[in-house]
Amino acid sequence: MTETWQLDGRTLELSHLDKVFWPEDRLTKEDMLRYYQMVAPTMLPYLKDRPVTLRVFPDGIHGFSYYRRDAPEHAPTWLRYVDYQPATSERLIQLPIVDNAAGLLWLANEGAIEFHTWASCAMNLAQPDMAILDLDPGDEATFSDVLQAALRVRDALEELHLRSYPKTSGGRGVHVYLPLEPSHTFDEVRMWVKTLAERLAVSYPELIAVAHGATHRGRQVTIDHAQNSIGRNTAAPYTLRAQPRAPVSAPLAWSEVEAGRIRPSELNLHTLPERLQEVGDLFAPVLQGGQRLPPLTSG
């Protein structure tokens, strides 16, 4: 099934709308596109002027998938991109930029279920305007453990007079964002987050560990400082995730984290539009930046 949609003065030919993308939930590609159309006004400020990496699932969440960092060759001429020269490649990459709902839905129509963003903007790719503390549970850790670790992160940041904002990863983890002035390098931000993680691991050894390698076992929750590296990307606020129940990477209030009653799978394609009407965009202060990282010492 194909339909023509009009968005932002653009004509989009959206195809295979009846293809099932989430079989367990009987959710189709059209359901996904309708979701992104509804949340676009809230989601777009987190994509605007920021390189995006796409996770593409042409046949739904259980089919073949791949990450796409560069703009498709057949992309419309109005889809913007920024050139990037990776240190590990001779090839110049054209990183897509999503400025409007038409761009968001055009890429989603290509099979992009997930949108992951850089921590820096196109105008200055080398200087992040946010630090990200990626909290990832070990195989024996619960989501309650993750929430407790997030609270310890918040408390440590508050002691440094820094404001932070949590969101679910859309899976078992939590991301804590620290908005910044774009005045630090990625290396500086990454080492600062590592030092903070080391401090927390010393203070809460049963709960928190510093991430080493791709996997982590046990009851601890790791903090991945490597996420703050140029070219790395994190699930964008309000992006869908390719998991059963179509969960969303959903901003949270710290009061919700304290209450501990959050169920990530309940923050999903069906519930997020209504939640936005009820609580608004809890992540909006992240876009205000305005913080600098104070000095930290190891130990």
BATOR-266889 format. One record per atom (N, C-alpha, C): residue number from 0; residue in one letter; atom name; x, y negated, z negated. Coordinates in steps of 0.2 Angstrom, whole numbers, always signed. Atoms other than C-alpha are relative to their C-alpha. Layout:
N
n	res	atom	east	north	up
NUM	A	CA	X	Y	Z
...
END
This chain:
299
n	res	atom	east	north	up
0	M	N	+4	+6	+0
0	M	CA	+0	+0	+0
0	M	C	+4	-6	+0
1	T	N	-4	+6	-1
1	T	CA	+7	-17	+5
1	T	C	-5	-6	+0
2	E	N	+4	+6	+0
2	E	CA	+0	-34	+1
2	E	C	+5	-6	+1
3	T	N	-3	+6	-1
3	T	CA	+5	-52	+5
3	T	C	-2	-5	-6
4	W	N	+1	+5	+5
4	W	CA	+7	-64	-10
4	W	C	+4	-6	+1
5	Q	N	-3	+6	-1
5	Q	CA	+10	-82	-10
5	Q	C	+3	-3	-7
6	L	N	-3	+3	+7
6	L	CA	+22	-89	-24
6	L	C	+5	-5	+2
7	D	N	-5	+5	-1
7	D	CA	+32	-105	-25
7	D	C	+0	-2	+7
8	G	N	+0	+2	-7
8	G	CA	+27	-109	-7
8	G	C	+3	+5	+5
9	R	N	-3	-5	-4
9	R	CA	+35	-93	-1
9	R	C	-5	+6	+1
10	T	N	+4	-6	-1
10	T	CA	+26	-78	+7
10	T	C	+4	+6	-1
11	L	N	-3	-7	+2
11	L	CA	+31	-61	+0
11	L	C	-4	+5	+3
12	E	N	+3	-6	-2
12	E	CA	+27	-45	+8
12	E	C	+2	+5	-5
13	L	N	-1	-5	+6
13	L	CA	+26	-33	-7
13	L	C	-2	+7	+2
14	S	N	+1	-6	-3
14	S	CA	+27	-15	-2
14	S	C	-1	+6	-5
15	H	N	+0	-6	+5
15	H	CA	+23	+2	-10
15	H	C	-3	-1	-7
16	L	N	+3	+3	+6
16	L	CA	+12	-6	-23
16	L	C	-3	+6	-4
17	D	N	+3	-6	+4
17	D	CA	+4	+11	-28
17	D	C	+5	+5	-2
18	K	N	-5	-5	+3
18	K	CA	+20	+20	-31
18	K	C	+1	+0	-7
19	V	N	+0	-1	+7
19	V	CA	+21	+27	-48
19	V	C	+7	-1	-3
20	F	N	-7	+1	+3
20	F	CA	+36	+20	-58
20	F	C	+1	+3	-7
21	W	N	+0	-3	+6
21	W	CA	+32	+26	-75
21	W	C	-5	+6	-1
22	P	N	+5	-5	-1
22	P	CA	+24	+43	-73
22	P	C	-4	+2	-6
23	E	N	+4	-2	+6
23	E	CA	+20	+47	-91
23	E	C	-5	-5	-2
24	D	N	+5	+6	+2
24	D	CA	+11	+30	-93
24	D	C	-5	-2	+6
25	R	N	+3	+2	-6
25	R	CA	+4	+30	-75
25	R	C	+0	-7	+2
26	L	N	-1	+7	-2
26	L	CA	+11	+13	-72
26	L	C	+3	+0	+7
27	T	N	-2	+0	-7
27	T	CA	+14	+8	-54
27	T	C	+5	-6	+1
28	K	N	-4	+6	-2
28	K	CA	+25	-4	-45
28	K	C	-4	-6	+0
29	E	N	+4	+6	+1
29	E	CA	+11	-16	-44
29	E	C	-1	-2	-7
30	D	N	+0	+1	+7
30	D	CA	+9	-15	-63
30	D	C	+6	-4	-2
31	M	N	-6	+3	+1
31	M	CA	+27	-20	-64
31	M	C	+0	-7	+3
32	L	N	+0	+7	-3
32	L	CA	+25	-35	-52
32	L	C	-5	-4	-3
33	R	N	+5	+4	+3
33	R	CA	+10	-41	-60
33	R	C	+3	-2	-7
34	Y	N	-3	+2	+7
34	Y	CA	+19	-41	-77
34	Y	C	+5	-6	+1
35	Y	N	-5	+5	-1
35	Y	CA	+34	-51	-70
35	Y	C	-4	-7	+3
36	Q	N	+4	+6	-2
36	Q	CA	+21	-63	-62
36	Q	C	-2	-4	-6
37	M	N	+3	+3	+6
37	M	CA	+13	-66	-79
37	M	C	+5	-3	-4
38	V	N	-5	+2	+5
38	V	CA	+29	-68	-89
38	V	C	+5	-5	+3
39	A	N	-5	+4	-3
39	A	CA	+39	-78	-76
39	A	C	+1	-7	-3
40	P	N	-1	+6	+3
40	P	CA	+35	-95	-83
40	P	C	+5	+0	-7
41	T	N	-4	-1	+6
41	T	CA	+43	-89	-100
41	T	C	+7	+3	+2
42	M	N	-7	-4	-1
42	M	CA	+57	-78	-93
42	M	C	+5	-4	+4
43	L	N	-4	+3	-5
43	L	CA	+63	-89	-79
43	L	C	+6	-5	-3
44	P	N	-6	+4	+2
44	P	CA	+73	-102	-90
44	P	C	+6	+4	-3
45	Y	N	-6	-4	+2
45	Y	CA	+84	-87	-96
45	Y	C	+4	+3	+6
46	L	N	-3	-2	-6
46	L	CA	+88	-83	-78
46	L	C	+3	-6	+4
47	K	N	-2	+6	-5
47	K	CA	+90	-100	-70
47	K	C	+7	-2	-1
48	D	N	-7	+1	+0
48	D	CA	+107	-104	-65
48	D	C	+5	+5	-3
49	R	N	-5	-5	+3
49	R	CA	+114	-88	-72
49	R	C	+0	+6	+4
50	P	N	+0	-6	-4
50	P	CA	+120	-73	-63
50	P	C	-3	+5	-3
51	V	N	+4	-6	+3
51	V	CA	+110	-58	-64
51	V	C	+2	+6	+4
52	T	N	-2	-6	-3
52	T	CA	+114	-40	-62
52	T	C	-7	+4	+0
53	L	N	+6	-3	-1
53	L	CA	+100	-29	-56
53	L	C	+1	+8	-2
54	R	N	+0	-7	+0
54	R	CA	+96	-11	-61
54	R	C	-6	+3	+4
55	V	N	+5	-2	-5
55	V	CA	+87	-3	-47
55	V	C	-2	+7	+0
56	F	N	+3	-7	+0
56	F	CA	+75	+12	-47
56	F	C	-5	+0	+6
57	P	N	+4	+0	-5
57	P	CA	+68	+14	-30
57	P	C	-6	+5	+0
58	D	N	+6	-5	+1
58	D	CA	+57	+29	-35
58	D	C	-2	+1	-7
59	G	N	+3	+0	+7
59	G	CA	+53	+25	-53
59	G	C	+6	+2	-5
60	I	N	-5	-1	+5
60	I	CA	+62	+28	-69
60	I	C	+3	+6	-1
61	H	N	-3	-6	+0
61	H	CA	+66	+46	-67
61	H	C	+3	+2	+7
62	G	N	-4	-1	-7
62	G	CA	+73	+44	-49
62	G	C	+7	-3	+0
63	F	N	-7	+3	-2
63	F	CA	+90	+39	-42
63	F	C	+0	-7	-2
64	S	N	-1	+7	+1
64	S	CA	+96	+22	-49
64	S	C	+7	-2	+1
65	Y	N	-7	+3	-1
65	Y	CA	+110	+10	-47
65	Y	C	+0	-7	-3
66	Y	N	-1	+8	+2
66	Y	CA	+117	-7	-53
66	Y	C	+2	-3	+6
67	R	N	-2	+5	-6
67	R	CA	+117	-21	-40
67	R	C	+2	-6	-3
68	R	N	-2	+6	+2
68	R	CA	+128	-35	-44
68	R	C	+0	-6	+5
69	D	N	+0	+4	-5
69	D	CA	+128	-43	-27
69	D	C	-7	-1	+3
70	A	N	+6	+1	-3
70	A	CA	+114	-51	-17
70	A	C	-1	+5	+6
71	P	N	+1	-4	-6
71	P	CA	+106	-39	-4
71	P	C	+2	-4	+6
72	E	N	-2	+3	-7
72	E	CA	+112	-42	+14
72	E	C	-6	-3	+3
73	H	N	+6	+2	-3
73	H	CA	+94	-44	+19
73	H	C	-4	-4	-4
74	A	N	+4	+5	+5
74	A	CA	+89	-56	+5
74	A	C	-2	-6	+4
75	P	N	+2	+6	-3
75	P	CA	+79	-71	+11
75	P	C	+5	-6	-1
76	T	N	-4	+6	+1
76	T	CA	+89	-87	+14
76	T	C	-1	-4	-5
77	W	N	+1	+5	+6
77	W	CA	+81	-96	+0
77	W	C	+2	+3	-7
78	L	N	-2	-3	+6
78	L	CA	+87	-84	-13
78	L	C	+8	-2	-1
79	R	N	-6	+4	+1
79	R	CA	+102	-93	-21
79	R	C	+5	+6	-3
80	Y	N	-6	-4	+3
80	Y	CA	+119	-85	-26
80	Y	C	+6	-4	-1
81	V	N	-7	+4	+2
81	V	CA	+136	-90	-33
81	V	C	+5	+5	+2
82	D	N	-5	-4	-1
82	D	CA	+152	-83	-27
82	D	C	+4	+1	-6
83	Y	N	-4	-2	+6
83	Y	CA	+163	-73	-39
83	Y	C	+5	+4	+3
84	Q	N	-6	-4	-2
84	Q	CA	+180	-66	-37
84	Q	C	+2	+4	-6
85	P	N	-3	-4	+6
85	P	CA	+183	-51	-49
85	P	C	+7	+1	+0
86	A	N	-7	-1	+0
86	A	CA	+200	-49	-55
86	A	C	+2	+7	+2
87	T	N	-1	-7	-2
87	T	CA	+199	-30	-51
87	T	C	-2	+1	+7
88	S	N	+2	-2	-7
88	S	CA	+193	-32	-33
88	S	C	+3	-6	+5
89	E	N	-2	+5	-5
89	E	CA	+199	-41	-17
89	E	C	-7	-3	+3
90	R	N	+6	+2	-4
90	R	CA	+181	-43	-11
90	R	C	-4	-5	-4
91	L	N	+4	+5	+3
91	L	CA	+171	-59	-15
91	L	C	-7	+3	-1
92	I	N	+7	-2	+1
92	I	CA	+154	-55	-23
92	I	C	-4	-6	-1
93	Q	N	+5	+5	+1
93	Q	CA	+139	-65	-21
93	Q	C	-5	+2	-5
94	L	N	+4	-1	+6
94	L	CA	+130	-65	-38
94	L	C	-7	-3	+1
95	P	N	+7	+4	-1
95	P	CA	+111	-68	-36
95	P	C	-2	-4	-6
96	I	N	+3	+5	+5
96	I	CA	+103	-82	-45
96	I	C	-8	+0	+1
97	V	N	+8	+0	-1
97	V	CA	+84	-81	-49
97	V	C	-2	-7	-3
98	D	N	+2	+7	+2
98	D	CA	+77	-99	-50
98	D	C	-8	+0	+0
99	N	N	+8	+1	+0
99	N	CA	+58	-96	-47
99	N	C	-3	+7	+0
100	A	N	+3	-6	+0
100	A	CA	+45	-83	-48
100	A	C	+0	+4	+7
101	A	N	-1	-3	-7
101	A	CA	+47	-79	-29
101	A	C	+6	+4	+0
102	G	N	-7	-4	+0
102	G	CA	+65	-74	-32
102	G	C	-1	+6	-4
103	L	N	+1	-6	+5
103	L	CA	+60	-63	-47
103	L	C	-4	+5	+3
104	L	N	+5	-5	-3
104	L	CA	+46	-54	-38
104	L	C	+3	+3	+6
105	W	N	-3	-3	-6
105	W	CA	+56	-52	-22
105	W	C	+5	+5	-2
106	L	N	-5	-5	+2
106	L	CA	+70	-43	-31
106	L	C	-3	+6	-4
107	A	N	+3	-6	+3
107	A	CA	+58	-33	-42
107	A	C	-3	+4	+6
108	N	N	+2	-4	-6
108	N	CA	+50	-28	-25
108	N	C	+5	+5	+3
109	E	N	-6	-4	-3
109	E	CA	+67	-21	-20
109	E	C	+1	+6	-5
110	G	N	-1	-5	+5
110	G	CA	+65	-9	-35
110	G	C	+4	-1	-6
111	A	N	-4	+2	+6
111	A	CA	+74	-19	-48
111	A	C	-5	+0	-6
112	I	N	+4	+0	+6
112	I	CA	+65	-14	-64
112	I	C	+3	-5	-6
113	E	N	-3	+4	+6
113	E	CA	+78	-22	-76
113	E	C	+4	-6	+3
114	F	N	-4	+6	-2
114	F	CA	+86	-39	-75
114	F	C	+5	-1	-6
115	H	N	-5	+1	+5
115	H	CA	+103	-41	-84
115	H	C	+4	-7	+1
116	T	N	-3	+7	-2
116	T	CA	+111	-59	-86
116	T	C	+7	+0	-3
117	W	N	-6	+2	+3
117	W	CA	+128	-66	-89
117	W	C	-1	-4	-6
118	A	N	+0	+5	+5
118	A	CA	+132	-76	-104
118	A	C	+3	-7	+2
119	S	N	-2	+6	-3
119	S	CA	+138	-90	-93
119	S	C	-4	-2	+6
120	C	N	+4	+3	-6
120	C	CA	+130	-101	-80
120	C	C	+5	-1	+6
121	A	N	-4	+0	-6
121	A	CA	+135	-102	-62
121	A	C	+4	-6	+1
122	M	N	-4	+6	+0
122	M	CA	+142	-120	-64
122	M	C	+7	+1	-3
123	N	N	-6	-1	+3
123	N	CA	+155	-113	-75
123	N	C	+0	+7	-3
124	L	N	+0	-7	+2
124	L	CA	+157	-94	-75
124	L	C	+4	+2	-5
125	A	N	-5	-2	+5
125	A	CA	+172	-94	-86
125	A	C	-1	-2	-7
126	Q	N	+2	+2	+7
126	Q	CA	+164	-102	-101
126	Q	C	-7	+2	-2
127	P	N	+6	-3	+2
127	P	CA	+150	-93	-110
127	P	C	-4	-6	-4
128	D	N	+4	+4	+4
128	D	CA	+136	-103	-118
128	D	C	-4	+3	-5
129	M	N	+3	-4	+6
129	M	CA	+131	-89	-130
129	M	C	+5	+5	-2
130	A	N	-3	-6	+2
130	A	CA	+139	-76	-140
130	A	C	-6	+5	-1
131	I	N	+5	-5	+1
131	I	CA	+130	-59	-141
131	I	C	+3	+5	-4
132	L	N	-2	-5	+5
132	L	CA	+131	-47	-155
132	L	C	-5	+6	+2
133	D	N	+4	-6	-3
133	D	CA	+125	-30	-147
133	D	C	+0	+5	-6
134	L	N	+1	-4	+5
134	L	CA	+119	-19	-161
134	L	C	-3	+7	+3
135	D	N	+2	-7	-3
135	D	CA	+119	+0	-156
135	D	C	+0	+5	-5
136	P	N	+0	-5	+5
136	P	CA	+114	+14	-167
136	P	C	+3	+6	+2
137	G	N	-2	-7	-1
137	G	CA	+123	+30	-169
137	G	C	-5	+5	+1
138	D	N	+5	-5	-1
138	D	CA	+114	+46	-165
138	D	C	-4	+2	-6
139	E	N	+4	-1	+6
139	E	CA	+109	+48	-183
139	E	C	-3	-6	-3
140	A	N	+3	+6	+3
140	A	CA	+104	+30	-186
140	A	C	-7	-1	+2
141	T	N	+7	+2	-1
141	T	CA	+86	+24	-187
141	T	C	+0	-7	+3
142	F	N	+1	+7	-2
142	F	CA	+79	+8	-180
142	F	C	+0	-4	-6
143	S	N	+0	+4	+6
143	S	CA	+77	+3	-198
143	S	C	+7	-2	-2
144	D	N	-7	+2	+1
144	D	CA	+96	+4	-200
144	D	C	+2	-5	+5
145	V	N	-2	+6	-5
145	V	CA	+98	-7	-184
145	V	C	-3	-7	-3
146	L	N	+3	+6	+2
146	L	CA	+86	-20	-192
146	L	C	+4	-2	-6
147	Q	N	-4	+1	+5
147	Q	CA	+96	-19	-208
147	Q	C	+7	-3	+2
148	A	N	-6	+3	-2
148	A	CA	+112	-22	-199
148	A	C	-1	-7	+3
149	A	N	+2	+7	-3
149	A	CA	+104	-37	-189
149	A	C	-1	-5	-6
150	L	N	+0	+5	+6
150	L	CA	+100	-45	-206
150	L	C	+6	-2	-3
151	R	N	-6	+1	+3
151	R	CA	+117	-43	-212
151	R	C	+4	-5	+5
152	V	N	-3	+4	-5
152	V	CA	+123	-51	-196
152	V	C	-2	-7	-1
153	R	N	+3	+6	+1
153	R	CA	+111	-65	-198
153	R	C	+3	-4	-7
154	D	N	-2	+3	+6
154	D	CA	+116	-68	-216
154	D	C	+8	-3	+0
155	A	N	-7	+2	-1
155	A	CA	+135	-69	-211
155	A	C	+0	-6	+4
156	L	N	+0	+5	-4
156	L	CA	+131	-81	-198
156	L	C	-3	-7	-4
157	E	N	+3	+5	+4
157	E	CA	+120	-92	-210
157	E	C	+6	-3	-4
158	E	N	-5	+2	+5
158	E	CA	+135	-93	-222
158	E	C	+5	-4	+4
159	L	N	-5	+5	-4
159	L	CA	+145	-101	-207
159	L	C	-4	-5	+3
160	H	N	+5	+6	-2
160	H	CA	+130	-113	-204
160	H	C	-1	+1	+8
161	L	N	+2	-1	-7
161	L	CA	+126	-105	-187
161	L	C	-7	+4	+0
162	R	N	+6	-3	-1
162	R	CA	+109	-101	-181
162	R	C	+0	+5	+5
163	S	N	+0	-6	-5
163	S	CA	+105	-85	-172
163	S	C	-7	+3	+1
164	Y	N	+7	-2	-2
164	Y	CA	+90	-76	-164
164	Y	C	+1	+7	+3
165	P	N	+0	-7	-2
165	P	CA	+86	-58	-162
165	P	C	-5	+2	+5
166	K	N	+5	-3	-4
166	K	CA	+78	-48	-149
166	K	C	+1	+8	+1
167	T	N	-1	-7	-1
167	T	CA	+75	-29	-146
167	T	C	+4	+0	+7
168	S	N	-3	-1	-7
168	S	CA	+86	-22	-132
168	S	C	-5	+3	+5
169	G	N	+4	-3	-4
169	G	CA	+71	-13	-126
169	G	C	+1	+8	-1
170	G	N	-1	-6	+2
170	G	CA	+78	+3	-132
170	G	C	+1	+1	-8
171	R	N	-1	-1	+7
171	R	CA	+85	+8	-149
171	R	C	+4	-5	-4
172	G	N	-4	+5	+3
172	G	CA	+96	-7	-152
172	G	C	-3	-7	+0
173	V	N	+2	+7	+1
173	V	CA	+95	-26	-156
173	V	C	+5	-4	+2
174	H	N	-5	+6	-2
174	H	CA	+104	-41	-148
174	H	C	-1	-6	-4
175	V	N	+0	+7	+4
175	V	CA	+108	-56	-159
175	V	C	+4	-5	+4
176	Y	N	-3	+5	-4
176	Y	CA	+111	-71	-149
176	Y	C	+2	-6	-4
177	L	N	-3	+6	+4
177	L	CA	+122	-86	-155
177	L	C	+1	-5	+5
178	P	N	-1	+5	-5
178	P	CA	+119	-101	-144
178	P	C	+6	-5	-1
179	L	N	-6	+4	+0
179	L	CA	+135	-111	-140
179	L	C	+0	-6	+5
180	E	N	-2	+5	-5
180	E	CA	+142	-126	-132
180	E	C	+4	+4	+5
181	P	N	-5	-4	-5
181	P	CA	+151	-120	-116
181	P	C	+7	-3	+0
182	S	N	-7	+3	+1
182	S	CA	+168	-125	-123
182	S	C	+4	+6	-3
183	H	N	-5	-5	+2
183	H	CA	+175	-108	-128
183	H	C	+1	+5	+7
184	T	N	-1	-5	-5
184	T	CA	+182	-95	-116
184	T	C	-3	+7	-2
185	F	N	+2	-7	+2
185	F	CA	+176	-77	-115
185	F	C	+4	+4	-5
186	D	N	-5	-3	+5
186	D	CA	+192	-71	-124
186	D	C	-1	-2	-7
187	E	N	+1	+3	+6
187	E	CA	+189	-83	-138
187	E	C	-6	+3	-3
188	V	N	+6	-2	+2
188	V	CA	+171	-78	-140
188	V	C	+0	+8	-2
189	R	N	-1	-7	+1
189	R	CA	+175	-59	-139
189	R	C	+4	+1	-6
190	M	N	-5	-1	+6
190	M	CA	+189	-60	-152
190	M	C	-4	-2	-6
191	W	N	+4	+2	+6
191	W	CA	+178	-70	-164
191	W	C	-5	+5	-2
192	V	N	+5	-5	+2
192	V	CA	+164	-58	-163
192	V	C	+3	+7	-3
193	K	N	-3	-5	+3
193	K	CA	+176	-44	-166
193	K	C	+2	-1	-7
194	T	N	-2	+1	+7
194	T	CA	+183	-52	-181
194	T	C	-6	+0	-5
195	L	N	+6	+0	+4
195	L	CA	+166	-55	-188
195	L	C	-3	+7	-1
196	A	N	+2	-7	+0
196	A	CA	+161	-37	-184
196	A	C	+5	+4	-5
197	E	N	-5	-3	+5
197	E	CA	+177	-31	-194
197	E	C	-2	-2	-7
198	R	N	+2	+2	+7
198	R	CA	+172	-41	-209
198	R	C	-6	+3	-2
199	L	N	+6	-3	+2
199	L	CA	+155	-34	-209
199	L	C	+1	+7	-1
200	A	N	-1	-8	+1
200	A	CA	+161	-16	-207
200	A	C	+4	+1	-7
201	V	N	-3	-1	+7
201	V	CA	+172	-19	-223
201	V	C	-5	-1	-5
202	S	N	+5	+1	+5
202	S	CA	+157	-26	-232
202	S	C	-5	+5	-1
203	Y	N	+5	-5	+0
203	Y	CA	+145	-13	-227
203	Y	C	+2	+6	+4
204	P	N	-3	-5	-4
204	P	CA	+155	+2	-222
204	P	C	-5	+6	+2
205	E	N	+5	-5	-1
205	E	CA	+140	+14	-223
205	E	C	-5	-2	+5
206	L	N	+6	+3	-4
206	L	CA	+129	+3	-212
206	L	C	+3	-2	+7
207	I	N	-3	+4	-6
207	I	CA	+141	-6	-199
207	I	C	+7	+2	+2
208	A	N	-6	-2	-3
208	A	CA	+155	-1	-188
208	A	C	+2	-4	+6
209	V	N	-2	+4	-6
209	V	CA	+165	-10	-174
209	V	C	+0	+5	+5
210	A	N	+0	-4	-6
210	A	CA	+162	-2	-157
210	A	C	+6	+2	+2
211	H	N	-6	-2	-3
211	H	CA	+175	+9	-150
211	H	C	-2	+5	+5
212	G	N	+2	-5	-5
212	G	CA	+172	+18	-133
212	G	C	-8	-1	+1
213	A	N	+7	+0	-2
213	A	CA	+155	+21	-125
213	A	C	-5	+3	-4
214	T	N	+5	-3	+4
214	T	CA	+147	+32	-137
214	T	C	+2	-1	-8
215	H	N	-1	+0	+7
215	H	CA	+145	+32	-156
215	H	C	-5	+5	-4
216	R	N	+4	-5	+4
216	R	CA	+139	+46	-168
216	R	C	+0	-2	-7
217	G	N	+1	+1	+7
217	G	CA	+133	+46	-185
217	G	C	-5	-5	-2
218	R	N	+6	+5	+3
218	R	CA	+122	+34	-196
218	R	C	+2	-7	+1
219	Q	N	-2	+7	-1
219	Q	CA	+132	+18	-193
219	Q	C	-3	-3	+6
220	V	N	+2	+4	-5
220	V	CA	+126	+4	-182
220	V	C	+6	-4	+2
221	T	N	-6	+4	-2
221	T	CA	+140	-3	-171
221	T	C	-1	-7	+3
222	I	N	+1	+7	-3
222	I	CA	+143	-21	-165
222	I	C	+5	+1	+5
223	D	N	-4	+0	-7
223	D	CA	+150	-21	-147
223	D	C	+2	-7	+1
224	H	N	-3	+6	-1
224	H	CA	+161	-36	-146
224	H	C	+2	-1	+8
225	A	N	-2	+0	-7
225	A	CA	+166	-31	-128
225	A	C	-5	-3	+4
226	Q	N	+6	+3	-4
226	Q	CA	+149	-37	-122
226	Q	C	+1	-7	+2
227	N	N	-2	+7	-1
227	N	CA	+157	-54	-123
227	N	C	+6	-1	+4
228	S	N	-6	+0	-5
228	S	CA	+168	-52	-108
228	S	C	-3	-3	+7
229	I	N	+2	+3	-6
229	I	CA	+167	-61	-91
229	I	C	-2	+6	+5
230	G	N	+2	-6	-4
230	G	CA	+157	-50	-79
230	G	C	-5	+5	-3
231	R	N	+4	-4	+4
231	R	CA	+148	-41	-93
231	R	C	-7	-3	+0
232	N	N	+7	+3	+0
232	N	CA	+129	-43	-94
232	N	C	-4	+4	-5
233	T	N	+4	-3	+5
233	T	CA	+115	-40	-106
233	T	C	-7	-1	+2
234	A	N	+7	+0	-2
234	A	CA	+96	-36	-104
234	A	C	-3	-7	-1
235	A	N	+2	+7	+1
235	A	CA	+88	-53	-101
235	A	C	-6	+0	-5
236	P	N	+6	+0	+4
236	P	CA	+74	-58	-113
236	P	C	-6	+1	+5
237	Y	N	+6	-2	-3
237	Y	CA	+57	-51	-107
237	Y	C	+1	+4	+6
238	T	N	-1	-5	-6
238	T	CA	+65	-39	-94
238	T	C	-3	+6	-2
239	L	N	+3	-7	+1
239	L	CA	+56	-22	-93
239	L	C	+6	+4	+0
240	R	N	-6	-5	+1
240	R	CA	+67	-7	-97
240	R	C	-3	+7	+3
241	A	N	+2	-6	-3
241	A	CA	+66	+9	-87
241	A	C	+0	+6	-5
242	Q	N	+1	-5	+5
242	Q	CA	+60	+20	-101
242	Q	C	-7	+1	-1
243	P	N	+8	-1	+1
243	P	CA	+43	+28	-105
243	P	C	-3	-5	-5
244	R	N	+4	+5	+3
244	R	CA	+30	+16	-111
244	R	C	+2	-7	+3
245	A	N	-2	+6	-3
245	A	CA	+38	+2	-101
245	A	C	+2	-5	-5
246	P	N	-1	+5	+6
246	P	CA	+46	-7	-116
246	P	C	+4	-6	+3
247	V	N	-2	+7	-2
247	V	CA	+52	-25	-115
247	V	C	+6	-2	-5
248	S	N	-5	+3	+5
248	S	CA	+68	-33	-122
248	S	C	-3	-6	-3
249	A	N	+5	+5	+2
249	A	CA	+57	-44	-133
249	A	C	+3	-4	-6
250	P	N	-2	+4	+6
250	P	CA	+62	-59	-144
250	P	C	-4	+1	-6
251	L	N	+4	-1	+6
251	L	CA	+58	-57	-162
251	L	C	+1	-6	-5
252	A	N	-1	+4	+5
252	A	CA	+56	-68	-177
252	A	C	+4	+3	-6
253	W	N	-4	-3	+6
253	W	CA	+68	-65	-192
253	W	C	-5	+2	-5
254	S	N	+5	-3	+5
254	S	CA	+53	-63	-203
254	S	C	-3	+7	+2
255	E	N	+2	-7	-2
255	E	CA	+48	-48	-192
255	E	C	+5	+5	-1
256	V	N	-6	-4	+1
256	V	CA	+65	-41	-194
256	V	C	+0	+2	-7
257	E	N	+0	-1	+7
257	E	CA	+64	-43	-213
257	E	C	-6	+5	-2
258	A	N	+5	-4	+1
258	A	CA	+47	-35	-213
258	A	C	+1	+8	+2
259	G	N	-2	-6	-2
259	G	CA	+54	-20	-204
259	G	C	-5	+5	+3
260	R	N	+5	-4	-2
260	R	CA	+38	-14	-196
260	R	C	+0	+0	+8
261	I	N	-1	+1	-7
261	I	CA	+44	-17	-178
261	I	C	+1	+7	+3
262	R	N	-1	-6	-4
262	R	CA	+42	-3	-165
262	R	C	+1	-2	+7
263	P	N	-2	+3	-7
263	P	CA	+51	-7	-149
263	P	C	-4	+3	+5
264	S	N	+4	-3	-5
264	S	CA	+40	+5	-139
264	S	C	-7	-4	+1
265	E	N	+6	+4	+0
265	E	CA	+25	-6	-144
265	E	C	+1	-7	+3
266	L	N	-1	+6	-4
266	L	CA	+33	-21	-136
266	L	C	+1	+1	+7
267	N	N	+0	-2	-6
267	N	CA	+29	-17	-119
267	N	C	-4	-4	+6
268	L	N	+3	+3	-5
268	L	CA	+22	-21	-102
268	L	C	-7	-2	-1
269	H	N	+7	+2	+2
269	H	CA	+4	-21	-109
269	H	C	+0	-5	-5
270	T	N	+1	+4	+6
270	T	CA	+7	-30	-125
270	T	C	+3	-7	+0
271	L	N	-4	+7	+0
271	L	CA	+20	-44	-121
271	L	C	-4	-6	+2
272	P	N	+4	+7	-2
272	P	CA	+8	-56	-111
272	P	C	-4	-2	-6
273	E	N	+4	+2	+5
273	E	CA	-4	-56	-126
273	E	C	+4	-3	-6
274	R	N	-5	+2	+6
274	R	CA	+11	-57	-139
274	R	C	+2	-7	+2
275	L	N	-2	+7	-2
275	L	CA	+17	-73	-129
275	L	C	-5	-5	-2
276	Q	N	+5	+5	+2
276	Q	CA	+0	-81	-131
276	Q	C	-1	-1	-7
277	E	N	+1	+0	+8
277	E	CA	+0	-77	-150
277	E	C	+6	-4	-3
278	V	N	-6	+3	+4
278	V	CA	+18	-82	-155
278	V	C	+4	-4	+4
279	G	N	-4	+4	-4
279	G	CA	+25	-91	-140
279	G	C	+7	+3	+2
280	D	N	-7	-2	-2
280	D	CA	+43	-90	-134
280	D	C	+5	-1	-6
281	L	N	-4	+0	+6
281	L	CA	+53	-86	-150
281	L	C	+7	-1	+2
282	F	N	-7	+1	-2
282	F	CA	+69	-87	-140
282	F	C	+2	-7	+2
283	A	N	-1	+7	-3
283	A	CA	+67	-105	-134
283	A	C	+6	-3	-3
284	P	N	-5	+4	+2
284	P	CA	+80	-112	-146
284	P	C	+7	+3	+2
285	V	N	-7	-2	-3
285	V	CA	+94	-101	-138
285	V	C	+2	-4	+6
286	L	N	-2	+5	-6
286	L	CA	+93	-113	-123
286	L	C	+3	-6	-2
287	Q	N	-2	+7	+3
287	Q	CA	+97	-128	-134
287	Q	C	+8	+0	-1
288	G	N	-8	+0	+0
288	G	CA	+116	-122	-136
288	G	C	+2	-4	-7
289	G	N	-2	+5	+5
289	G	CA	+125	-135	-147
289	G	C	+4	+2	-6
290	Q	N	-4	-2	+5
290	Q	CA	+136	-124	-158
290	Q	C	+7	+2	+2
291	R	N	-7	-2	-1
291	R	CA	+154	-121	-159
291	R	C	+2	+5	-5
292	L	N	-2	-5	+5
292	L	CA	+162	-106	-167
292	L	C	+5	-2	-5
293	P	N	-5	+2	+5
293	P	CA	+171	-110	-183
293	P	C	+6	+5	-1
294	P	N	-5	-5	+0
294	P	CA	+188	-102	-186
294	P	C	-1	+6	-5
295	L	N	+0	-6	+4
295	L	CA	+189	-84	-193
295	L	C	+6	+3	+0
296	T	N	-6	-4	+0
296	T	CA	+203	-74	-199
296	T	C	-2	+7	-2
297	S	N	+1	-7	+1
297	S	CA	+204	-55	-199
297	S	C	+1	+2	-7
298	G	N	-1	-3	+7
298	G	CA	+202	-45	-215
298	G	C	-6	-2	-4
END
